Amino acid sequence: MVHLLLVEDDESIRRSLARGLTEQGATVSAVGTAVEAIQALPTERPDVVMLDLGLPDLDGADVLALIRAQGDLPVVVATARDDDREVVRLLDAGADDYLVKPFSAAQAMARVRAVLRRTSAAGEAGEVEGRRAAVGGLVMDAVARTAELDGRPLDLNRKEFDLLLALASRPGQVISKRQLLAEVWQQPWGGADRTVDVHLSWLRRKLGESAAQPRYLHSVRGVGVKLVDPGPSPDQP
């Protein structure tokens, strides 16, 4: 049974949604503020968080960052704005999925199940395909979720790791941004390629390269991006 932490400041919505999610088969812990949510995480140990962004004590994006700082707990955010810029902001901030108000408990539970299937499948895929992906000096452990470049640890956030692993698991293969958006962010729709571009830019900085002078990450105009073995490091003979 899924244990869900519901964070919603409107008491009537919170009660109604908690009741509906319970009827959908979830175990629900419900709180009304950001502080209560952060305090509940270590004691409730939920499988997923459903986070309303319009909280009275902290901005929803700040709450999302605090949750992310505590680990890879899946987060589905609820927003009243249905536009590309808002969705990109949420995904860039680390959300796994989003819901636009108003929504039903059945819709919310379907999103929760999809997020949990994806995170479970990612772990199973890592076990089936092997623990390591190695391309040139880049080595990634899919189960331990660690990455090294030329023997030095790479400090990657969760989405950066997932994106780099998606590319490293298919070296030399051009993957479209829409495909990456679907695989890493579970958003198979157009109009938000920018979130992929932003994360690629962050990855390039951490890999010590740029779009103008790529080593591992090569963009193919109009097609997508591929990760390749760059050969010997510039500081190697």
C-alpha positions, 0 to 999 in steps of 0.5 A: 500500500502506498504511503502518501504525505499530502501537503495542502493548506486548505483544510476542506481540500485537504480533508476531501483529497485525503478521503478520496486518496484513502478510498483509492487505496493509499495510506495518507498523512495530511499536513497543512504547512511546509514546516509540518511537512518537513517535520513529518518526513523522518517520522512518517517516511512516506513513499511519495509527497503530494505538495501544494505550492501555495503554502502559507509559511514557505514558497512551494519551490523552497519546500521542494528544495528542502525535500530534495535535500533529504533524499530522492523521495518522489514529489508530485506538485499541485499548481493552479497555473497551467503554462509551460513556464510554470511546468518548466520551473517545477521540473527544473526545481526537482518535481517528478510530476505535476497536477493542475488544479482542480483535479480528482483523487483518482487523477492524483492517484494515477499520477502517484502510481505512475511516478512510483512505477517509474522509480521502481522500474529505474531500480530494476533496470539498473539491476538487470543492465548491470551496476556500471556504465562506463564511457571514456573517463565517465563511470556511473553506478546505476544502483549506488547512484554514483558517478565519477569523471577521471576518478573524481566524484561528480556532484549530481542532483537526481535529475542530472544523474538520471539524464546522464545515465540515460545518455551513458547507457546508450553511448554514441546514440542520438536521443531526442529531447522529447524522448529524454523528457519522457524517460527522465521527467515522464513528460511526453509532450512538446513545448518544454525542451528547455528543461532538458537544455537547462540540465544539459547545460548544468551537466556540461559545466560539471563535465568540464565542457561547453556546448561550443567545445563539447567532449562528452555531450554533443548536440545534433541540431534538429535531432537530439543529443548523444554522449560519446567517448572523447578519447584521452583527457586533455591533461593526458599525453 
